Amino acid sequence: MRGRVNRADPEGAIAEAAKACSNWGRWGADDVLGTLNFLTEANRRAGAALIRRGASFSLSQRFDMNGPQKGWRRRTNPVHTMLDTGTDAAAGLQGFPHGIGGADDVIAMPLQCSTQWDGLGHIFDHGRAWNGRDAATTVTAEGDLITGIEHMAAHVAGRAVLLDVGRVVGDGELPDGFAITEAHLVATAEAHGVTVGRGDIVLVRTGQLTRARREGWGDYAGGPAPGLSFTTANWLHRTEIAAIATDTWGFEVRPNEFDHAFQPLHQVVIPHLGLLVGEMWDLDALAADCAADGVHECWLTAAPLPITGAVGSPVNPIAVK
C-alpha cells in the first residue's frame, strides 16, 4: 500500500493493507501485547544508554477543564473536584487529632480525553479485534476481557525517536489535511541523522498542537489535522516499531484520504498490526531541545495506567536525554 489510494474504495484498500500487514498469530494465539513484543530487554538497555545529560521532558498535555474535548462520543474534558481542602482543615472540620489536616481530590474523565494510548481493544475491523479475536466477546460491558491495557503497564519503556516532520517538511507546522507519507518519514529521519527500527517508540511531531495553543483549540478534537497517510501502513509494519505517537487528536490525516471513510489507518494498524498508538502528545519542548543539540533519540518511559479492562489510558510520557 504505497503511493496513492483509490479514494472511492476504502473497503478494498483496508482489506489489502490488513492482509499485507497482519501480525495475527505472530506471537501466538494468546498474545496481548502486539508490537510491544518488539521492545525487548536488549532494546531497553540500548535506550537507557542514550541518557547523557539527564534532561527530562514531560510529553503530556495538562488534564483540566481547559482541554480540547467538545463532547464527541461523550468525550469531555477532565472534571477535578476537591473532597477535602485547606479551608476544611483550618475550620477544624476534618476531625483529626493534634492539628493535622489534609486535602483529597477526585477526577472524572474519559480515558482518552487528553494525552493517551489507544489500547488493542480500541478498534475493530469487521467485528474482529487484535489477533483475529471476536470483538463481541473480547470487549464487553465489563471491559476488555483479554487485551485490557493493564497488560502493557510494565512494557512501554525504551528508545524513542523523534521525527519532527513539522520542522523538516513544514517549516515548523504542517497544515491541516497534510498527509505524511513514508517518504516524509524517511526524509525526516535522514535529516535528523537517526534510524528507525525494531522496538523503537516513534514520536511524530506535526506542529498542530503548537498552532492550537496559539490560535485556540478550534476543531483540534476531531477536526481536520495533519497526520499519517493511509499509505504508511506498510512502513509501520515493515519497520517493526513498538509504538507510535503524535501531537494530534487522531494520529492519521484528517480528512481521511478516501471520499467516505473514518479513521481507516486505525482499522488496519490496531486490530491487524497490534500497534500501540498514542495521541495528543505534547512534543514541543522535546522538539526544541532536539533541534538545539541535534540529537533526536532519547530514553522514554510511557506506562499506561493499569486500569483493568480499559481500551485506552491517560499517560504522562517522560523523555530523558
C-alpha positions in Angstrom: 0.0 0.0 0.0 2.3 2.7 -1.3 1.7 5.9 -3.2 -1.8 6.9 -4.0 -5.1 5.4 -2.7 -8.2 4.8 -4.7 -10.4 7.4 -3.0 -13.6 5.6 -4.0 -12.6 2.2 -2.4 -11.7 2.4 1.3 -13.1 -1.2 1.8 -10.7 -2.6 -0.8 -7.7 -0.6 0.5 -8.3 -1.6 4.1 -8.6 -5.2 3.2 -5.5 -5.1 1.1 -3.4 -3.4 3.8 -4.8 -5.7 6.5 -3.7 -8.8 4.6 -0.3 -7.4 3.8 0.4 -6.1 7.3 -1.2 -8.7 9.5 0.6 -9.8 12.6 -2.1 -12.2 13.6 -0.6 -15.3 15.2 3.0 -13.9 15.1 3.4 -14.1 18.9 0.9 -16.9 19.5 -2.9 -17.2 19.8 -2.9 -15.8 23.4 -0.9 -12.6 22.7 -2.0 -9.4 24.5 1.0 -7.1 23.7 1.0 -6.8 19.9 4.0 -4.8 18.6 5.3 -4.2 22.2 6.7 -7.7 21.7 9.4 -6.0 19.6 10.5 -3.9 22.6 12.9 -6.3 24.3 15.2 -6.1 27.3 18.1 -5.5 24.9 16.1 -2.6 23.4 15.7 -1.1 26.9 19.4 -1.4 27.7 20.3 0.3 24.5 17.7 3.0 25.2 18.9 3.6 28.7 22.4 4.2 27.3 21.1 7.3 25.5 20.8 9.2 28.7 23.7 11.6 28.7 22.6 14.9 30.2 19.8 13.8 32.5 17.5 16.4 30.9 13.8 15.3 31.2 10.7 16.3 29.4 7.1 15.6 30.1 5.3 14.9 26.8 1.8 15.2 28.3 -0.8 17.9 27.9 -2.4 19.1 31.2 -5.5 17.3 32.3 -8.0 20.0 33.1 -11.3 21.6 32.1 -9.5 23.8 29.5 -8.7 20.8 27.3 -9.7 20.3 23.7 -12.7 18.0 24.0 -16.1 19.1 22.8 -18.3 16.1 23.7 -17.9 13.9 20.6 -18.7 10.3 21.5 -19.4 11.7 25.0 -15.8 12.6 25.5 -15.4 15.5 27.9 -12.5 17.3 29.5 -11.5 16.2 33.0 -13.5 17.3 35.9 -11.4 17.8 39.0 -13.2 18.0 42.4 -11.8 18.6 45.9 -13.1 16.2 48.6 -11.1 17.8 51.5 -9.4 21.2 51.4 -7.2 23.5 53.5 -10.3 25.5 54.2 -11.9 22.5 55.9 -8.7 21.8 57.9 -8.4 25.4 59.0 -12.0 25.4 60.2 -11.4 22.2 62.2 -14.0 20.3 60.2 -11.9 17.1 59.5 -11.9 15.6 62.9 -8.2 14.7 63.0 -6.2 14.9 66.3 -3.3 17.2 67.2 -3.8 19.7 64.5 -3.1 17.5 61.4 -5.1 18.3 58.3 -5.1 17.3 54.7 -6.6 17.6 51.3 -8.0 15.0 49.0 -9.4 15.1 45.5 -11.1 13.1 42.7 -11.1 13.3 38.9 -13.7 12.2 36.5 -12.8 11.9 32.8 -12.8 9.7 29.7 -9.6 7.8 29.5 -8.9 9.2 26.0 -9.6 12.9 26.6 -6.0 14.1 26.6 -2.5 12.6 26.2 -3.2 8.9 25.9 -2.6 5.5 24.4 -5.1 3.6 22.3 -5.2 0.0 23.7 -5.6 -3.1 21.5 -9.3 -3.3 22.2 -10.0 0.2 21.0 -10.6 -0.5 17.3 -12.1 -3.5 15.4 -12.2 -4.5 11.7 -15.5 -6.1 10.6 -16.1 -7.4 14.1 -12.5 -8.7 14.6 -10.2 -7.4 17.4 -6.4 -7.9 17.6 -5.1 -11.3 16.7 -8.4 -12.2 15.0 -10.5 -12.4 18.1 -14.3 -11.9 18.1 -14.8 -8.3 19.1 -18.2 -9.2 20.8 -16.5 -11.5 23.3 -13.3 -9.6 23.7 -14.7 -6.2 24.7 -18.0 -6.3 26.6 -19.8 -4.0 29.1 -17.3 -5.4 31.7 -14.4 -4.0 29.6 -11.6 -5.6 27.5 -11.6 -9.1 28.9 -8.5 -10.2 27.1 -6.3 -7.3 25.9 -7.0 -4.8 28.6 -4.4 -2.1 28.7 -3.2 -3.2 32.2 -1.2 -5.9 30.4 1.0 -3.2 28.8 1.8 -1.3 32.0 5.3 -2.8 32.5 6.4 -2.7 28.9 6.4 0.8 27.5 9.9 2.0 28.2 12.8 2.1 25.7 14.4 4.0 22.9 12.3 6.8 21.4 12.9 8.6 18.1 11.5 12.0 17.4 10.6 12.7 13.8 9.9 16.4 13.7 8.1 16.3 10.3 6.6 19.7 11.1 10.0 21.3 11.3 11.7 19.4 8.4 8.8 19.4 5.9 6.6 22.2 7.0 8.8 25.0 8.4 7.6 24.3 12.0 4.0 23.3 11.4 2.1 21.2 8.8 -1.2 22.5 7.6 -4.4 20.6 8.4 -5.1 17.8 5.9 -1.4 17.2 5.2 -0.8 13.5 4.7 2.6 12.4 6.0 3.9 9.7 3.7 6.6 7.1 4.1 8.9 9.4 2.0 8.3 12.2 4.5 9.1 10.0 7.5 12.3 8.7 5.8 13.4 12.1 4.8 12.8 13.4 8.3 14.8 10.6 9.8 17.7 11.3 7.4 17.6 15.0 8.2 17.8 14.2 11.9 20.6 11.6 11.4 18.6 8.8 13.1 17.4 5.4 12.1 14.0 3.8 12.9 13.8 0.1 13.6 12.6 -2.8 15.7 11.4 -2.0 19.1 11.5 1.8 18.7 8.8 4.2 20.0 8.4 6.7 17.2 7.2 10.3 18.1 5.9 12.3 15.1 5.5 16.0 15.6 3.3 17.8 13.1 3.1 21.1 14.9 -0.7 21.1 15.1 -0.7 21.3 18.9 1.6 24.4 18.6 -0.9 26.0 16.4 -3.8 25.1 18.6 -2.1 26.7 21.6 -1.5 29.9 19.6 -4.9 30.1 17.9 -7.3 28.2 20.3 -8.5 24.6 20.3 -11.0 25.1 17.4 -11.6 21.7 15.9 -8.4 20.1 17.3 -10.5 17.3 18.8 -11.9 15.6 15.8 -11.5 18.1 13.0 -9.0 18.5 10.1 -5.5 17.7 11.0 -2.1 16.7 9.6 -1.3 13.1 10.2 0.0 9.8 8.8 -1.2 8.8 5.4 -3.0 5.6 5.0 -0.2 4.6 2.7 2.2 4.4 5.7 0.7 1.1 6.8 3.4 -0.9 5.2 6.2 1.3 6.7 4.6 0.9 10.2 4.6 -2.9 9.6 8.0 -3.2 8.0 10.0 -1.2 10.5 8.7 -3.3 13.4 8.4 -0.4 15.7 6.9 -1.0 19.1 4.6 2.1 19.2 3.9 5.5 17.6 2.5 8.7 19.0 1.7 12.1 17.5 0.7 15.6 18.7 -2.7 15.3 17.0 -6.1 14.0 18.1 -6.3 11.1 15.7 -2.8 10.1 14.6 -3.8 9.8 10.9 -4.5 12.6 8.5 -7.9 14.2 8.6 -10.0 14.4 6.5 -9.0 10.8 5.7 -7.8 10.1 2.1 -11.0 8.4 0.9 -14.2 10.0 -0.2 -16.2 8.4 2.6 -14.2 6.9 5.5 -13.5 7.3 9.2 -10.0 6.5 10.5 -9.1 3.7 8.1 -5.5 3.6 9.2 -6.6 2.8 12.8 -8.7 0.0 11.3 -5.5 -1.6 10.0 -2.8 -0.9 12.5 -4.6 -1.6 15.8 -6.5 -4.8 15.1 -4.2 -6.2 12.4 -0.7 -5.0 13.3 -1.3 -4.8 17.0 0.3 -1.4 17.0 0.2 0.8 20.2 -0.9 4.2 19.1 -0.6 7.4 21.1 -2.4 10.7 20.5 -2.4 14.3 21.8 1.2 14.1 23.0 3.0 17.4 23.6 6.2 17.1 21.7 7.2 20.8 21.5 9.7 21.1 24.4 11.4 17.9 23.4 11.5 19.0 19.7 13.1 22.4 20.6 15.8 20.6 22.6 16.4 18.1 19.8 16.7 21.0 17.3 19.2 22.7 19.6 21.5 19.8 20.3 20.9 17.8 17.1 20.1 14.6 19.0 16.7 13.2 18.0 16.7 10.0 20.1 16.2 9.5 23.8 15.0 7.2 26.6 11.3 7.2 27.0 9.0 5.7 29.7 5.3 6.0 29.0 3.4 3.4 31.0 -0.4 3.4 30.7 -2.3 3.3 34.0 -3.1 -0.4 34.7 -6.8 0.1 34.6 -8.3 -3.4 34.4 -10.1 -3.9 31.1 -9.5 -0.5 29.7 -9.2 0.1 26.0 -7.2 3.3 26.4 -5.3 5.1 29.1 -4.0 8.6 30.1 -0.3 8.8 30.2 2.5 11.2 31.3 5.3 10.2 29.0 8.8 11.2 30.2 11.6 11.6 27.7 15.2 11.7 29.1 18.2 12.8 27.1 
